Amino acid sequence: MTKADIVTNISEKLGMEKGDVQATIESFMDEVKSSLESGDNVYLRGFGSFVVKTRAEKTGRNISKNTTIKIPAHNIPAFKPAKIFVEGVKSNVEVK
């Protein structure tokens, strides 16, 4: 499913204009993004949490030059689904 599919589905369910729904979804994504960029986590009860995770510094290898390199510690965004969300997926989606 793409963002356009989500906009279409929501506009059909709520009877709203697609432009209004798209603007709302864009605003939501911008708010989540700006919150994570400022170091704040976003918690959506029943859906999940968008959190900032810290990756520790580690040593990597450059295979072509056969040298070791240090990969510095860095933060990454992550999503942790809510328990009820996980249970719904487990019970409704067939294992392939």
The 8 nearest C-alpha neighbors of each residue, nearest first, counted from 0:
[[1, 4, 2, 5, 3, 6, 8, 7],
 [0, 2, 4, 3, 5, 6, 7, 8],
 [1, 3, 5, 4, 6, 0, 21, 24],
 [2, 4, 6, 1, 5, 7, 0, 21],
 [5, 3, 7, 1, 2, 6, 0, 8],
 [4, 6, 2, 8, 3, 7, 9, 1],
 [7, 5, 3, 9, 4, 8, 21, 20],
 [6, 8, 4, 10, 5, 9, 3, 11],
 [9, 7, 5, 11, 10, 6, 4, 12],
 [10, 8, 12, 6, 11, 7, 13, 5],
 [9, 11, 15, 7, 13, 14, 8, 17],
 [12, 10, 14, 8, 9, 13, 7, 15],
 [13, 11, 9, 10, 14, 8, 15, 7],
 [12, 14, 10, 15, 11, 9, 8, 16],
 [15, 13, 11, 10, 12, 16, 9, 17],
 [16, 14, 10, 13, 17, 20, 19, 11],
 [15, 17, 19, 18, 10, 20, 14, 11],
 [16, 18, 20, 19, 10, 21, 6, 15],
 [17, 19, 21, 16, 20, 22, 15, 6],
 [20, 18, 22, 16, 21, 17, 23, 15],
 [19, 21, 23, 17, 22, 18, 6, 24],
 [22, 20, 18, 24, 23, 19, 6, 17],
 [21, 23, 25, 19, 20, 24, 26, 18],
 [24, 22, 20, 26, 21, 25, 27, 19],
 [23, 25, 27, 21, 26, 22, 20, 28],
 [26, 24, 22, 28, 27, 23, 21, 29],
 [27, 25, 29, 23, 24, 28, 22, 30],
 [28, 26, 24, 30, 25, 29, 23, 31],
 [27, 29, 31, 25, 30, 26, 32, 24],
 [30, 28, 26, 32, 27, 31, 33, 25],
 [31, 29, 27, 33, 32, 28, 34, 26],
 [32, 30, 28, 34, 29, 33, 35, 27],
 [31, 33, 29, 35, 30, 34, 28, 36],
 [32, 34, 36, 30, 35, 31, 29, 37],
 [35, 33, 39, 31, 37, 36, 32, 30],
 [34, 36, 38, 39, 32, 37, 33, 40],
 [35, 37, 33, 38, 34, 32, 39, 51],
 [36, 38, 34, 35, 39, 33, 32, 40],
 [39, 37, 35, 36, 34, 40, 51, 50],
 [40, 38, 34, 35, 37, 41, 36, 50],
 [39, 41, 50, 49, 35, 51, 42, 38],
 [40, 42, 49, 48, 50, 43, 31, 39],
 [43, 41, 48, 44, 47, 49, 40, 50],
 [44, 42, 47, 46, 48, 45, 41, 49],
 [43, 45, 46, 42, 47, 81, 48, 83],
 [46, 44, 81, 47, 43, 83, 84, 82],
 [47, 45, 81, 43, 44, 84, 80, 48],
 [48, 46, 80, 81, 43, 79, 45, 42],
 [47, 49, 42, 79, 41, 78, 43, 50],
 [48, 50, 78, 41, 77, 40, 79, 42],
 [51, 49, 40, 77, 76, 48, 78, 52],
 [50, 52, 76, 75, 77, 74, 35, 40],
 [53, 51, 75, 74, 76, 50, 54, 77],
 [52, 54, 74, 73, 55, 75, 51, 72],
 [53, 55, 73, 72, 74, 52, 56, 75],
 [56, 54, 72, 57, 53, 73, 71, 70],
 [57, 55, 72, 71, 70, 54, 58, 69],
 [58, 56, 70, 69, 55, 59, 71, 72],
 [57, 59, 69, 68, 70, 67, 60, 56],
 [58, 60, 68, 67, 69, 57, 70, 61],
 [59, 61, 67, 62, 68, 66, 65, 58],
 [60, 62, 66, 65, 63, 64, 67, 59],
 [61, 63, 65, 64, 60, 66, 67, 59],
 [62, 64, 65, 61, 66, 60, 67, 68],
 [65, 63, 66, 62, 61, 60, 67, 68],
 [66, 64, 62, 61, 63, 60, 67, 68],
 [67, 65, 61, 64, 60, 68, 62, 63],
 [66, 68, 60, 59, 61, 58, 69, 65],
 [69, 67, 59, 58, 60, 70, 66, 61],
 [70, 68, 58, 57, 71, 59, 67, 56],
 [69, 71, 57, 56, 58, 68, 59, 72],
 [72, 70, 56, 69, 73, 57, 55, 54],
 [71, 73, 56, 55, 54, 70, 53, 74],
 [74, 72, 54, 53, 71, 75, 55, 56],
 [73, 75, 53, 52, 54, 51, 76, 72],
 [74, 76, 52, 51, 53, 77, 73, 54],
 [77, 75, 51, 50, 52, 74, 49, 35],
 [78, 76, 50, 49, 51, 75, 52, 79],
 [79, 77, 49, 48, 50, 80, 47, 76],
 [78, 80, 48, 47, 49, 81, 77, 50],
 [81, 79, 47, 46, 84, 48, 78, 85],
 [82, 80, 47, 84, 46, 83, 45, 85],
 [81, 83, 85, 84, 86, 80, 45, 47],
 [82, 84, 86, 85, 81, 87, 45, 46],
 [85, 83, 81, 87, 82, 86, 46, 80],
 [86, 84, 82, 88, 87, 83, 89, 81],
 [85, 87, 89, 83, 88, 84, 90, 82],
 [88, 86, 84, 90, 85, 89, 91, 83],
 [87, 89, 85, 91, 86, 90, 92, 84],
 [90, 88, 86, 87, 91, 92, 85, 93],
 [89, 91, 87, 88, 92, 86, 93, 85],
 [92, 90, 88, 89, 87, 93, 86, 94],
 [93, 91, 88, 89, 90, 94, 87, 95],
 [94, 92, 95, 91, 89, 90, 88, 87],
 [93, 95, 92, 89, 91, 90, 88, 87],
 [94, 93, 92, 89, 91, 88, 90, 87]]
